[in-house]
Amino acid sequence: MDLEWNDREPIYRQLRDRVVAMILDGVLGEGDPLPSVRSVSAEYRLNPLTVMKGYQQLVDEGLVESRRGLGMFVNAGARGALLEAERRRFLAEQWPRISATIQRLGLRTEDLLNNANGRGEN
């Protein structure tokens, strides 16, 4: 996890987002334990209640489960559910702006694909 926190949103939300990124990137798989509240709060100098609040959001979303006395674990199907939700959010929120920019700049599909493959013009 990154050590930097921004001032634009609450730290517990940023922590939640970082765990989500770890699940999407495959760093945390189904059944894997999340780092303990105690270790995260010590490593990142966070109040344990802040860490717990971020983890509780993940529980509330059904992405992780709390096992009394054992910790928090990634639920089966969490990555698939996150991928679906993130895809829907991307298409609803980000894609319209990206698409408008592509049209405004007159970019062609070939331009985009060549750039993505490292063959774009500099």
C-alpha positions as CSV (number, residue, x, y, z in Angstrom):
1,M,0.0,0.0,0.0
2,D,1.1,3.5,-0.7
3,L,2.1,5.7,2.2
4,E,0.7,8.9,0.9
5,W,-2.8,10.2,1.8
6,N,-4.5,13.1,0.1
7,D,-6.7,15.7,1.7
8,R,-9.6,15.3,-0.8
9,E,-11.3,12.4,0.9
10,P,-11.3,10.8,4.3
11,I,-8.4,8.4,5.0
12,Y,-10.7,5.5,5.8
13,R,-12.2,5.8,2.3
14,Q,-8.7,6.0,0.8
15,L,-7.7,2.9,2.8
16,R,-10.8,1.1,1.5
17,D,-10.0,2.1,-2.1
18,R,-6.4,0.7,-1.6
19,V,-7.7,-2.6,-0.4
20,V,-10.1,-2.7,-3.4
21,A,-7.1,-2.0,-5.7
22,M,-5.2,-4.8,-4.1
23,I,-8.1,-7.2,-4.7
24,L,-8.5,-6.1,-8.4
25,D,-4.8,-6.4,-9.0
26,G,-4.7,-9.9,-7.6
27,V,-2.4,-8.9,-4.6
28,L,-5.2,-10.2,-2.3
29,G,-7.1,-13.2,-3.5
30,E,-10.2,-15.0,-2.4
31,G,-9.8,-16.3,1.2
32,D,-6.7,-14.2,1.8
33,P,-6.4,-12.3,5.1
34,L,-6.3,-8.5,5.1
35,P,-3.4,-7.0,7.0
36,S,-4.4,-6.7,10.6
37,V,-5.9,-3.5,11.9
38,R,-3.1,-3.2,14.4
39,S,-0.3,-3.6,11.8
40,V,-1.9,-1.2,9.3
41,S,-2.5,1.4,12.0
42,A,1.1,1.1,13.2
43,E,2.7,1.0,9.7
44,Y,0.8,4.0,8.4
45,R,0.5,5.9,11.7
46,L,-3.3,5.8,11.6
47,N,-5.8,5.6,14.4
48,P,-7.0,2.0,14.6
49,L,-10.6,3.3,14.5
50,T,-9.9,4.8,11.1
51,V,-8.5,1.5,9.8
52,M,-11.5,-0.4,11.3
53,K,-13.9,2.1,9.6
54,G,-12.3,1.5,6.2
55,Y,-12.4,-2.3,6.7
56,Q,-16.0,-2.1,7.9
57,Q,-17.0,-0.5,4.6
58,L,-15.5,-3.5,2.8
59,V,-17.6,-5.8,5.1
60,D,-20.7,-3.8,4.5
61,E,-20.1,-4.1,0.7
62,G,-19.8,-7.9,1.1
63,L,-16.2,-7.9,-0.2
64,V,-14.6,-9.2,3.0
65,E,-15.8,-11.0,6.1
66,S,-14.8,-10.6,9.7
67,R,-13.9,-13.9,11.4
68,R,-14.1,-13.3,15.2
69,G,-10.6,-13.7,16.7
70,L,-9.0,-14.3,13.3
71,G,-9.3,-11.1,11.3
72,M,-10.7,-10.0,8.0
73,F,-10.7,-12.2,4.9
74,V,-11.5,-11.6,1.2
75,N,-14.8,-13.2,0.3
76,A,-15.2,-15.6,-2.6
77,G,-16.4,-13.7,-5.7
78,A,-15.1,-10.3,-4.4
79,R,-12.9,-9.7,-7.4
80,G,-15.6,-10.5,-9.9
81,A,-18.1,-8.2,-8.1
82,L,-15.6,-5.4,-8.0
83,L,-14.7,-5.8,-11.7
84,E,-18.4,-5.6,-12.6
85,A,-19.0,-2.5,-10.4
86,E,-15.8,-0.7,-11.5
87,R,-16.6,-1.4,-15.2
88,R,-20.2,0.0,-14.8
89,R,-18.8,3.1,-12.9
90,F,-16.1,3.6,-15.6
91,L,-18.6,3.5,-18.4
92,A,-21.1,5.7,-16.6
93,E,-18.7,8.3,-15.2
94,Q,-15.4,8.4,-17.0
95,W,-16.0,7.0,-20.5
96,P,-18.3,9.9,-21.6
97,R,-15.6,12.4,-20.9
98,I,-12.9,10.3,-22.5
99,S,-15.1,9.7,-25.6
100,A,-15.8,13.4,-25.9
101,T,-12.1,14.2,-25.8
102,I,-11.4,11.6,-28.4
103,Q,-14.0,13.1,-30.7
104,R,-12.9,16.6,-30.0
105,L,-9.3,15.8,-30.9
106,G,-10.3,13.8,-34.0
107,L,-8.4,10.7,-32.8
108,R,-9.0,7.5,-34.7
109,T,-9.1,4.0,-33.3
110,E,-5.8,3.3,-35.0
111,D,-4.2,6.3,-33.2
112,L,-5.4,5.0,-29.8
113,L,-4.3,1.4,-30.5
114,N,-0.9,2.4,-31.8
115,N,-0.3,4.5,-28.8
116,A,-1.4,1.8,-26.4
117,N,1.0,-0.6,-28.1
118,G,3.9,1.8,-27.7
119,R,4.0,2.7,-31.4
120,G,2.5,6.2,-31.0
121,E,4.2,9.3,-32.3
122,N,6.2,11.4,-29.8
